[in-house]
């Protein structure tokens, strides 16, 4: 079971200006939301929490049972979830095995990042694009796949992005040359790339 929840937060009021939108949000999460300096980041953080609250309820759980686990990552016993956000979109994924997700708005690809952190095969995948728009999308497709894997493991950015290689065609992950026991999913929604990585274990 893997379920994806997506929310456009562009119309959500800034929690710093309208405290009513924080109704029902636990105190620890309120502090987390309000620590952001920019209104857009506060709205995204609130949106991600609202999605999680909805997702947990729809799957028979409660956000009241969410705790802060290792590495400061929120957890809920009996279900796995992950949150991400970019630009105006917040994302939540819930699953019955460890899961990671990432969403990124497609902009001009920072090719210096691809040169530094992508394998030759991954770099060629971007370079073989028919035009710059497709190349940008391919970059963010790979990047979200890498991020989703790193978040699924719980290790996050402690994993160097250049130690993992994504095969877009067959949706597999190689880490230090070893095939990983996980499933990659990717979709394009409007101007965004979304990737989910689910552990088979």
C-alpha positions, 0 to 999 in steps of 0.5 A: 500500500502506497498512497500519495497526497498533494496540496497546492499551498498558494492560497493558504494563509501565512500561519504567522499572520493568521494563527487560526490556520494552526488550529489542531496542529501540535505545539511542537509542529507549530514551533517547527512551522513558525521557525521559518523566516519566509512566509512561503516556507511556513505555508509549505510546512503547514501544508505538509502537516495538513496532508499528513494529518489527513493521510494518517486519518484515512489509513486508520492512524492519528497524527496525535501519535506522531513523535520525533524519532532519530535524526529529528525525523517524525514517525508514527508506529504502525505506518511509514510516511515521508514529506516533501515540498517545493515552490507551491506544492506540498507532498505526503506519501504513506506506506506499509514499508519504509518510504521516501519521497521528493518533489521539485519544481522544474527550473533551469537545471544546475548542470554543475551539480550533475557533473559533480554528483551524477554518474556518467550514465545519469549525465548521458541521460540528461545530455541525450535530451532533445531540448533544454526543457527536456534536459531540465526535466530529466535532471530533476527526475534523477535528483528527486529519485536520488532524494527519495532513496536517501530519505527512504533509508533514513540517512538523508544527505549523509549519503553522498549523491554520487554513491548512488546511481538511478536507472530511469528505464528500469527504475532501479537503484545502485549504491556503491555498485550494489543493487538496492532492494527497493522500488522507484516510482516517478511522475510529472505533475505540471511543472514538477517532478515527483519521485517515491522510493519504497523499500521491499523489506 
